[in-house]
Amino acid sequence: MCFTSQFWQLTVAGLAIGSLYALIALGYTLVYGVLQLINFAHSEVFMAGGFGGLFMVRRLLGDSAPSGAATVLITTAGILAGAAAGAATAFVLERTAYRPLRRRGAPRLAYLISAIGASLFLYNLAGKEFGRLAIPVPQIYESVTVFHIFSARVTTNQLVIAGAGLVMLVGLDRLVAKTRLGQGIRAVAQDAETASLMGVDINKVITLTFVIGGLLGGAAGFLYGLTFNVQYDMGFIPGVKAFTAAVLGGIGNVRGAVLGGLVLGLVENYGVACASSSYRDIIAFMILVLVLLVRPSGILGERLGRSA
Amino acid sequence: MSNPTLERSETPGPGSRLPWHRNEDYRRIFSLLMVGLVVALMTGPSGNRDHPTDGITGSWFHPRVLVFLFAALVIGLLMTGYDRAKGAGRGNPLAPAIAPITAVRDRMTSQPLLRYGVYAAILAFAIFYPQTLSPFWQRVLVDQIGIYVLLALGLNIVVGLAGLLDLGYIAFFAIGSYTTAYFTGKLPVTPPFTLNPLEVVPIAILATLIAGVLLGGPTLRLRGDYLAIVTLGFGEIVRILAVNGDDFFGHNVTNGPRGAVGIPHPSVHAVGINYEWTLSSLPYYYLLLALVIVLLIAFNRLENSRVGRAWTAIREDEVAAAASGVPTVKYKLMAFAIGASTSGFAGVLYASKVGFISPDNYLLLFSILVVTMVIFGGMGSLPGVVLGAAVLQWLPQVLRGKVPPEDRYIYFGALLILMMIFRPQGLLPSRRRSRELKLSEEGIGGADSLGAAPGGAAS
């Protein structure tokens, strides 16, 4: 096969990008769980995270290269700032583009349109405020090869992405499974009306679900910006891919989203090795169409409102 | 579903025992002030890569922000005053302004004479008014408005009547255009025979019809929002293939990002008529006008036929439609194919009018644009859709020079959100659609084939 020669290298790269897809996919899956809606504007939450992290790093980073401990601190601060920006965007998004419609009992098409509107609005506003050129995140650390797995190089960047991703994924999984809020999210996903009769404050749960999705998506935005660049329209392609990942794993299913993200990252990298890198984005779309045709409920199946 | 159980009841007005920050009047003024800040940002100076905060400081820490805040305050107070004067409940403050238009529309249905009078007046206006326009506006009328009216009419069948959200609609437009380029011999691959653009029309319609069925066949069985994302993916696949088609496994098929140049103008050489369209826009305008009229009549009849009723049934409640014996997949496929072929037709005309096509003409943005036109004008309402397309294509031309072209989409996005909040039925809604939305707000039915409104029972 065409990808066997570089198999391990492609695997490492695929897992790194896949964990980013997983983080974004969780935002889609969580919102889908409570609202049964695709949040088309989630890609802009991701973009906001990229900018939030970028500005934080710019502010903290002096002229000289930071020392070891400072590097860790600045990277963490960047991730947190990205997460905060993502969460804030998601919060505002829910308040402006979703809640007014919910209060009116609008049909679902209306939500899709208003989310598309919000997406257009946000990324073009970002383009207006921050310029439309790609902005590199200033170098916090030098991305070097840290160690080898089966002859594949693992770089610092990939370690940071995978490490931060892992922490957040485990944290979210525990949050949904163990906490009272997680219970609320699952209850709303299972049956919103009954949940409200049982004393769950639906509006609060929905808002917090958006915020949690925003935290993860925003952090992913910054991590993405570390390797690639930050740009006003950076959200679109990763957004569609993450959505694909969510569908691939089974939308509404938290672990499915993670699995879907990793699988998509891997398949995409193997596929690029076989065809050409200009078809990278087509591969994700092809997978999406195929999954929807063959197994629309995804690998792990749709599981609205179950803990794991 | 606006489940009264789900939404906390928030009684407006004074005398309610809610704390002030939960009081509707204060909340409205607060949200309007926020909107004022956003508008200040939208209209303010731009930042750039090296000075990313320039735009924000220039909008918010500048006296001009006071104008926006003051305006927001005044509007908020006026609206509150209007509600108080009207007594209980919230009204639509624009209702008195819209009333005369609705009155004419209501009378038109009952009085055929008035109806034909209005049609004749509109037709006369459409025929004679463009004569008085400058060449620039004539070109806008064809390249921007006419083509998009055609596209919006086609998509209206898919989104407006059958309630299927198609976000890859522009792909069919692209297929139509590239078919034209191919058969007029302007692509690097040589066709078996070259044709005049008008002769390409049936081929393009057939090609897009097949593409529509191929895409729709497997995907139309999916739930509505999946369909949206699959069509979006399809649109992007077509575009990426066109971009990378200059190296399609070693063959140059589409000429890549450079596109096709020199596509000839259409001409008629039959039954004693010899006519050639040229660079001038007006002849194209009349061609488009004739087409639009034909399509309007055809689609109107389709809408009121058995097929149209089946589409409406699917849109209102797919499960109920299927249970009543409507073959839903067949009719959805039909809607999809008709929409696709209209788009392909528009693609042929566009390619031969402009003479130059490149993948940049087929961005996802344009698919969204067409959807917006349909929604903005009024889903399922033919006059609404035409008006929606015309207004939304005319607006950017007016804003030209006043607003940086890239910033127009900010306004566009804001318009979409506002429209969905305040007037989801569109500018000139069809009566049926308004009623569906009203019922949906009352918690009966779903109002589109995407199913019940969220926040209710899981699908």
Interface residues (C-beta under 8 A of the other chain):
Chain A: L35 Q36 L37 I38 F51 F55 T96 A97 P100 L101 R102 R103 R104 G105 A106 P107 R108 L109 A110 Y111 L112 I113 S114 I116 G117 A118 S119 L120 F121 L122 N124 L125 G127 K128 E129 F130 G131 R132 L133 I135 A189 Q190 D191 A192 E193 S196 L197 I202 N203 I206 F236 V240 F243 V247 S276 S278 Y279 D281 I282 F285 M286 L288 V289 L292 L293 P296 L304 G305
Chain B: M1 S2 N3 T5 L6 E7 R8 L41 M42 S46 G47 N48 R49 D50 P52 G55 I56 V159 G163 L165 P218 T219 L222 R223 G224 D225 Y226 A228 I229 V230 L232 G233 F234 E236 I237 I240 L241 V243 N244 D247 L364 I368 V371 T372 I375 P404 E406 D407 Y409 I410 F412 G413 A414 L415 L416 I417 M419 M420 I421 P424 E436 L437 S440 E441 E442 G443 G446 A447 D448 L450 G451 A452 A453 P454 G455 G456 A457 A458 S459
